Amino acid sequence: MIHITDHPWLQNANKAPNVNLSETVRARLQQFSMMNKFKKKALRVITEHLSVEEIADIKEMFENMDINKKGQINFDELKYGLRKLGHQVADSDVKALLEAVSYC
C-alpha cells in the first residue's frame, strides 16, 4: 500500500515556487466560498418551504427555457423564456440575473 506522503506532489512540495495570490484572487476565492454557503442555505429554505408541486413547476420552467438541453440556461434562452412567460425584461436585467445566479 502506498502512503499519501509517497505521492510525487508531496515529495516535491518544497521545490514548488512560493507565489503570493493577488488580492483579487483571494477576494474571488472568498466570494466563491461564501456563495457556495449561500446557495446551500437558499436550497434548504426552498426545500423546506415549497411544496412538491411548486418545485416541479420550477423544474419544468427551467427545462422549458433550456432549449439546447445542456442543463444550463444562457442569455438568449433566459431572455426568450421570460418573454414567453409574459415578462418583458431589459437585456441589462437579464444579464444581471445570469451574473447573480452564476455566483451560486
C-alpha positions in Angstrom: 0.0 0.0 0.0 1.3 3.5 -0.9 1.3 6.1 1.8 0.0 9.5 0.9 3.3 11.1 1.7 4.9 9.0 -1.1 2.9 10.8 -3.7 5.2 12.8 -6.1 3.3 16.1 -5.5 4.0 15.9 -1.8 7.6 14.7 -2.3 8.3 17.7 -4.5 6.3 20.3 -2.5 9.4 22.0 -1.1 10.5 22.6 -4.8 7.3 24.5 -5.7 7.7 28.2 -6.0 6.1 30.3 -3.3 3.8 32.6 -5.2 1.6 35.1 -3.5 -2.0 35.3 -4.6 -3.2 38.7 -5.6 -5.9 40.3 -3.5 -8.3 39.9 -6.4 -7.8 36.1 -6.5 -8.2 35.9 -2.7 -11.3 38.0 -2.8 -12.8 35.9 -5.5 -12.0 32.7 -3.7 -13.6 34.0 -0.5 -16.6 35.2 -2.5 -16.9 31.8 -4.1 -16.8 30.1 -0.7 -19.5 32.4 0.7 -21.7 32.0 -2.3 -21.5 28.2 -2.0 -22.7 28.5 1.6 -25.4 30.9 0.5 -26.5 28.5 -2.2 -26.8 25.7 0.3 -28.8 27.7 2.7 -31.1 29.0 -0.1 -31.7 25.5 -1.3 -32.5 24.4 2.2 -35.0 27.2 2.5 -36.6 26.3 -0.8 -36.9 22.6 0.1 -38.4 23.5 3.5 -41.0 26.0 2.2 -42.0 24.9 -1.3 -44.4 22.2 -2.0 -43.5 19.3 -4.3 -45.8 20.8 -6.9 -44.0 24.2 -6.7 -40.6 22.6 -7.0 -41.9 20.6 -10.0 -43.2 23.8 -11.6 -39.8 25.5 -11.2 -38.1 22.4 -12.7 -40.5 22.4 -15.6 -40.0 26.1 -16.2 -36.2 25.6 -16.3 -36.4 22.7 -18.6 -38.7 24.7 -21.0 -36.1 27.5 -21.0 -33.2 25.2 -21.5 -33.7 25.0 -25.3 -30.3 23.3 -26.1 -30.8 20.8 -23.2 -27.3 21.3 -21.7 -28.6 21.8 -18.2 -27.7 25.5 -18.2 -29.6 28.5 -19.4 -27.7 31.0 -21.4 -28.6 34.7 -22.0 -30.8 34.1 -25.1 -32.6 31.2 -23.5 -33.4 33.2 -20.4 -34.4 36.2 -22.3 -36.7 34.2 -24.6 -38.1 32.1 -21.8 -39.0 35.2 -19.7 -40.7 36.9 -22.7 -42.6 33.6 -23.4 -43.9 33.8 -19.9 -45.1 37.4 -20.5 -42.2 39.2 -18.8 -40.6 42.0 -20.9 -37.2 42.2 -19.2 -34.5 44.6 -20.3 -31.3 43.0 -21.6 -29.3 44.5 -18.8 -31.6 43.0 -16.2 -31.4 39.5 -17.9 -27.6 39.9 -17.8 -27.8 40.8 -14.1 -29.9 37.8 -13.3 -27.5 35.5 -15.0 -24.5 37.0 -13.2 -26.2 36.7 -9.9 -27.0 33.1 -10.4 -23.6 32.3 -11.8 -22.0 33.1 -8.5 -24.1 30.4 -6.8 
